[in-house]
Amino acid sequence: MSGVRVLVGTRKGAFVLTSDGKRTGWNVSGPHFAGWEIYHLKGSPADPDRLYASQSSGWFGQVMQRSCDGGKTWETPGGVLDKTPEGFPKGESNKFVYDVSPETGKPLTTHQWYDGTQHPWEFKRVWHLEPSHTDPDAVYAGVEDAALFRTSDGGKTWMELAGLRGHGTGPKWQPGAGGMCLHSILLDPRNPKRIFVAISAAGAFRSDDAGKTWKPINRGLRSQYIPDPTAEIGHCVHRIALHPSRPNVLFMQKHWDVMRSDDAGDTWREISGNLPTDFGFVIDVHAHEPETIYVLPIKSDSEHYVPDGKLRVYRSRSGGNEWEPLTKGLPQRDCYVNVLRDAMAVDSLDPCGVYFGTTGGQVYASADAGDSWAPIVRDLPAVLSVEVQALP
């Protein structure tokens, strides 16, 4: 590999950080889309120079951006909706074409609110983009309110995979504190028909037929703040991750609890072990060691900062339960930042690189699988997402 590109989405723009394979010196490009929230940007595995970005604003709505030159220049590939089914909100911010229920042929118009009443579905923003492993023009998008979309023409048009919201549990989904967002999308690299998603606060779901139909995969999850702590849906999943060599093994950071599944989500077991707290947002897997996983504990669901003022990544080399704190190069006093759900990534170099961004505007990197860390950029706006590409 000749280099590494780190893609950083923040509250006030996007930044592209580049380095050679040694990962010791970094160039910073940005801010791109200055002043806009960039919830996520990610590159295509099939074409490293094809990037996609979710550009969002409370004033101007949602815009999708595409780059074909590694982030040097950007374009808006699509236009506004040319059709909106009856029952869906219309407006300049709604750029995506909603589908209808595959069972009834009618729009899916309501979900449950905090107080148990039914509210109309809205389109607010795109939380996560997941490009296809093989086609640079194919990308999945997870949005708020929770729905899944796909483009096959490089972002010009987006159509909903309506089977997800059309699942019988859809009217019972509720928003988490950050909104009812579909924030995690995992594509099985061995089985192109298998897709995993996670929704806050509904849970995790799996499709085995390329998104036509879906099943909840939440057995074994327990959430004490819902009426039925072991319900089929209603769990606030924060993040899911897998290793491409073992796509049936899933790891999850839930609102509370770190979890593991060895059967593609059919059942889960807790692996929080000796963590100082098992609340957090991020979880990721080492590029070459499928049993090595990383989390970053946050003090609690009401105090969104690291415990004891110490920024510590925790690593398990045994697939969970046994965790070690990684502190070298990280501030160990007077640090009160948060690390959000899409703000950790790993590269595929050897040794594996690990990256995360904070709400304080720092992006930290480890070029030795977490043994030591250094800030590669400081004083950015609050970081919303971090992705990394190893460049050929």
N, C-alpha and C positions, 0 to 999 in steps of 0.2 A: 504494500500500500504506500502511496506517495503522500497521503495527507489525510486530515480529518476535518470535517465541517460540522460545527455545532450550531443548531438552529434554535434560537431563543425567542419565545413569545412573551411580551410584557404588557402591562396596563397601558403603556404609551408608545407602542411600536414594536417592530421586530428587529432582531440583530443577528447577523451571521458572523460566526467566529471561525477562523481557519488557522490550521497549524500543519506542520509536517508530521511525519510518522513518529517523531520523538515526543511530540506533544509538550514541549517546554516553552515555546514562544508563540503568542497568538496575535493575529490581526483581527480588528473589530470593524465590521461594516454595519452602518445603521445610524440612526433609526430609520428603517423602512416603514412607511405608513405612520409617520410621527403623529402622536396624539390619539391614535386609534388603539382599542384593545385588540390584541392578537392572541386569541385563546389557544391557537395551535398552528404550527407549521411543520410540515414533514416532507421528506424526500421520497421519491419512488425507488424501490429496490431494483426495478428494471432499468432505470435511467437516472444516474446520480445527479444529473443537472436539472431534472424535472422536480420542481418544488411546488407545493400547494400551501396556501395560507388562509386562515379564517380571520377576516378583518371585520370588526364589529364596533358599533357605536350606538349609544342610547338615543342619539339625535338622528342618525342617518341610516340605522339598521345594519343589515348583514351584507357583506360583499365578499365574494370568493376571489382570490388572487392566484395567479399561476406564473411561475418562472421557468424558462427553458434554458437558462444559462447559469444555474447555480445560485440565483439570488441577485445577480447583477442588475437585471431589469425585470419588471413585472407587468402583467397584463390582466385585465378582467375578462375572462373568456365567455361569460354568459350574460344574458339579459334578465329582464323581469319576467314574472310569470305570464304565460300566455293563456293559462286557464287556472281557475281555482274552483274546486267543487263547492256546491252550496253547503254552508255550515262552517267553512273555514274562514279565518280572518283574511281580509284583503288589505294590501298596503304596500308601500314602496319597499319596506324592509323584508317582504316575503318573496324570496327569490327562487323558492323550491316548489316543485309540482307535487302536491299531495295526491296520493292514490286513495282508493276506497277500500272498504272491507272486502276481502276475498270471499267471505261467506255470504254477506248480505248485499254487496254492491253499493252500500251507502257510506257516506263519510263517517269516520269515527270521531265523534265530536265532544265527548266528555271524559274527564278523569276526576279522581277524588281529591279534594282539597284537605288541608289540615283539620278542618272541623267536620269532615265527613260529607260535606255537600259536593255536588258535581259541578265542575267548571269546564268551560270550553277549552279545547286544545289551542295553544298559541304557538307561533313560530317566533322565537326570540333571538337565538344565536346558534352558531355551530361550535360545539365544544371540542370535537376530536375528528381528525382526518386520518384515514388508514388506506394508503395506496395499495393496489394489487401487487403481489409478488412478481407477476410476469408481464403486466400490461401497464405502461406509464399513463395511459389515458383512462384507466379504470381506478376509481377511488370511492371509498365509502365515507359517509359523514354521519356522525352522531350529533343530534341537535337537542335543544331545549325549546319546547316541551318534548319529552323523550320520544324520538322517532329515528329511524334509520333510513338514509338515502344512499343512492349510488349513481355515479356518472360513468358512462362508457365512452364519452367524447371529450375527455380532458377538461371537464368542468363547464361545458357550454350548457348542458341540461342535466338536471338532477331529478330522479324519480324515486318516490318512496317505496321501500320494501314493506308493504302494508301488513304483511302477515304478523309482524311483531306487535304493532298496536292492535291488530285484529285478534290477537290471542285473548282468550276469554277473561284473563285477569286484568286487561287494560283499564277498565273503569275503576279498578281498585288502586291503581298506582297513585302515589302521593309525592309531592316535591320534598326534597331534603332542604336543609337550611340554605344551600347554595342554588336551589332551583331543581326542577325535575329534569335532570340532564342525562342523556346517554353519552357517557364520557369515556368508555373503554370499548375498543373493538379489536379483537384478535382473529386473524385469519390463519387457519391451519395450513402450514406449508406443505403438508403431505396429502391433504384431502381438500381440494378447492371448494367442495360443497359445504364444508364445516366452518361455521362462524360462531364466535362467542362475543357477547356484549354484556355490559354492566350498566345499570341505571340506578341513580340515586333519586328517590328511595323506593325501588321496586325489587332489585336483586339482580342476579345473573341469569342469562338466557342463552340457549344454544340452538342453532339451526343445523340440520344435517342435509338440507336440500337447497343450499345456496340462497337461503333467506326467504323461501316461500312459507315455511311453517317453523314454529318455534316452540320450545319447551322451557319452563323455569328449571333452573338447576341450583336449588337452594337447600337441598336436604342436608341437615347437619348444621346449618346456620342458626344462631340463636340471638335475638335482639330483645333486650329486656324492656324497651320502651314502646313496643307495639302490643296491642291487645292479646294476640297469640304469639308468644316469643318464638315459636317454631313454625310459623305460618309458611305457606308455599311462596308467597310474595310479601313485600313490604320491608325487606332488609336494605339498609343503607350501605351498599357496597361502594368502597372508595376507589378501588383499583384491582385489576386482575392482570396476571402475567404468565407467560409460558416460555419454555426453551424450545427452539425449533426442532431439536432432535427428539423431543419427547412431548408432542403436542397434547397427549392425554393427561399430562401432569400440569395442573393449574395451581397457581399461588394467588392468594387474595389478601389485600388489606381492607378490612371492614371498618365500619365506624368504631367499633371496638372489636378486637380479636384479629389475629393473623391466622389464615386458614390455608389448608392444602387439600387438593383432590387428586387422586390417582386414577380416576375413571371418567375423565372429561367432564367433571362437574356433577356427576350423578349423586355423589356423596362427598361430604367435606368433614375434615377434622381440624381441631385447633392445634396450632404449632407455636403459640406465643412464647411458651417456655419461660426463660429467665429475662425477658425484656423488662425494662423499668416501667413501661406503660405500653399497652398494646393498642392504643389509639394512634392513628396516623393516616396519611394519604397515599404515599408512594410505596411501591414494591417493584423490584426488578430482579432479573436472573443473570448471572455471569454468562458471558458469551461462550465459554468453552467448558464450563463445569455446571451441569444441569442441577446439581444438588447445592450449589452456592447461590444464596439469595440475599438481597439487601432490603432493609427497611429503614425508615427514619422516624423514630417515635416522637410524638407530640404530647404535651403534658395531659390534655384532656379535651373533651368536646366543647368545653366552655372557655378553655384557656389555650388558644391556638398558637403556642410557642413551645420551644424545646424545653425539656425538664432541666431545672437547676441552672438555667442560663448557660448550658453547655451544648454545643452543636455536635451531635454524635450520630454517625451512621452505624447501624448494627448489621453484622454479617453472620450468616449461618452457613457452615460448610457441610452440614448434614441434612439439608432440606427442611430445617426448622427445629424448634425446641431448644437447641443449644446456640446461644448468640454471644458474639463478642463485640464490644464497642470499638469503633475505629475513630481515633481522635487526632492523630498526628497531622498537624497543619490546620486544624479546625479550631475556632475560638472556644475556649473552655471557661469563660467567665463573661458575665454581662451580655449574653447573646439571647435575644428574644424574638427570633424570626420563625416563620412558618415555611414549610415546603409543600406546595400544592400537588394535587394528584397526578398531573401530567409533567411534573418538573424533575424527573429523573430518567436517565438513559444510560445505556452501555454501548461501547463500540466493539467491533469484532477483531481488533488487533490483538497481538500476543506480546506482552501481557495485556489483559483486558483493561480497557479504560472505563471509568465510571464517572458520571457527571450529574450534578443537581443544581437547581437554582432556588433562591430564597425570596421571600417577600421583602427582604431588605435590599434586593437588587444585586446580590453577589451570585456568581456562577462558579462553583467549585469543581475541580477535576482531580481525578486520581489516575495516574498512568500505570499503577501497579496493583490493580484490582481492589483498591481500597486501603492498602497499607499506609499510604501517605497522601495528603491532599494539599492543593494550593488553589487560591482564587485566580481564575483566568480572566475575570473582568469584575469590576466593582461599580457600585453606584448607578446601576441601571434602574429603571422603574421596576416595580414589583414583578417578579418573574411568574408567569402563568404556565409556561411549558418549556421543556428542553428535549430536543431530539438530536441524534448524532448520526453522521454518515462517515464511513471509511471510504476514501476516494481512491480509485485505481490509478 
